Amino acid sequence: MYRAPRGTSDILPKEQAHWRHIEQKVADICQLYGYERIDAPAFEDTQLFTRSVGEDTDIVEKQMYTFQDRSGSQITLRPEGTASVCRAYLEHGLHNLPQPVKLYYITSIFRYERPQAGRYRQHYQFGYEAIGDDDPTLDAEVIDLAWQFFESLNLHHLSLQLNSIGCKKCRPGYLTALKDYYASYTHDLCSDCKTRLKRNPLRLLDCKKPLCQQIANSAPRSIDYLCQQCDTHFNQLKKYLELLELPFIVNHCLVRGLDYYTRTVFEIQPEAEGAQSTLGGGGRYDDLIEELGGKPTPAIGFAAGIERIIINLKKQNIPVPSLPKPRVFIAYVGNEARDKATKLASTLRRTGIGVIEAIGSKSLKAQLRQANSLGIHHTVIIGDEEVEAGTVILRDMTTAEQKTIPIDQLEGELQ
Ligand code: AMP
């Protein structure tokens, strides 16, 4: 028996109500904030990701699905959404539009991870990017959108974590301070952190191991090393967040797992589980477009994991609207009745009434049982007698009440 590959799953019909609900909420909120949808290919040149996400990140080092295609090109299944949007922004000359350009996506993401609850090898993200401005009001708007999105889903008990990790001007000074601090703890660090200290010291701050976390808590804070411009930017952002009444917490250990971030970084986490179960995160990436060959173009974005949103909706017992289903079942007995039923089903569907027609030659009892298990409200029954008289029997499936009506009155009755 074949099974879905480890870390992937089928989204069965019974799960679809949650997915459609979230997609609808995404579309609604993005429209409200002026973001337009973009869909990029599932794979890109590997270099796009190595250059943007960064060679020394977990994603590039350990998690990418990379292969050579038949022409010898190095291809990678997208391990995140931002790089493709930036590539598209450059490729299609979107810098010629009024800035910032605001785009959103809902897409599958591929990462070779150790599968566990809320962590998969293929998952889906909703993300958005505002490209072309470094005004802190844009940061506030992007954070507000994320917060209001979760509000619109009725998800509560979330925390908004915020930090500023500076720019290429002030970050080197901070990294030196960080390395100096960690130099006296090298023996206490986990093996991953020992490597991080050499290759990507910022990531030392978000190790999830208890001892490493304890060390990180007293580490130098990036906000104490910001240059004048970054400091002003961060202070203005905080002022706007207060104005918008967003309950942020400045978290000195928040750094995010991708190298392209500059200045603002933020995450939205369930209060109870914290960083282990982050629902979504984002931040500024003011150098990325330039890094990919464009003019200097500041930008900011956010992405949230859809599976994790669903896990939290279920945990908080938040109902989602059920999907519309056909309301009518057509049952029949006999060959002539079958012809009538087939014609009737088609006629009703053309008027917009959803119909499921019995298929095959089951007994009437079995057909009614099927209608019941489909949760259908009304069954239309046609037998020889009804064919003869030009009528149908309309049965209310909840009360079992039945009445006979002329077939040409059925549509009006159902409407
Ligand atoms: P990231 O691109 O790592 O910032 O991820 C953005 C969001 O996607 C996270 O906050 C999670 O909600 C979700 N996410 C990331 N990786 C996974 C994964 N392997 N499985 C499920 N969801 C994930």
Boltz pocket constraint, residues with backbone or C-beta under 6 A from the ligand:
constraints:
  - pocket:
      binder: B
      contacts: [[A, 79], [A, 80], [A, 111], [A, 113], [A, 118], [A, 119], [A, 120], [A, 121], [A, 122], [A, 123], [A, 124], [A, 125], [A, 257], [A, 268], [A, 277], [A, 278], [A, 279], [A, 280], [A, 281], [A, 282], [A, 303], [A, 304], [A, 305], [A, 306], [A, 307], [A, 308]]
      max_distance: 6.0
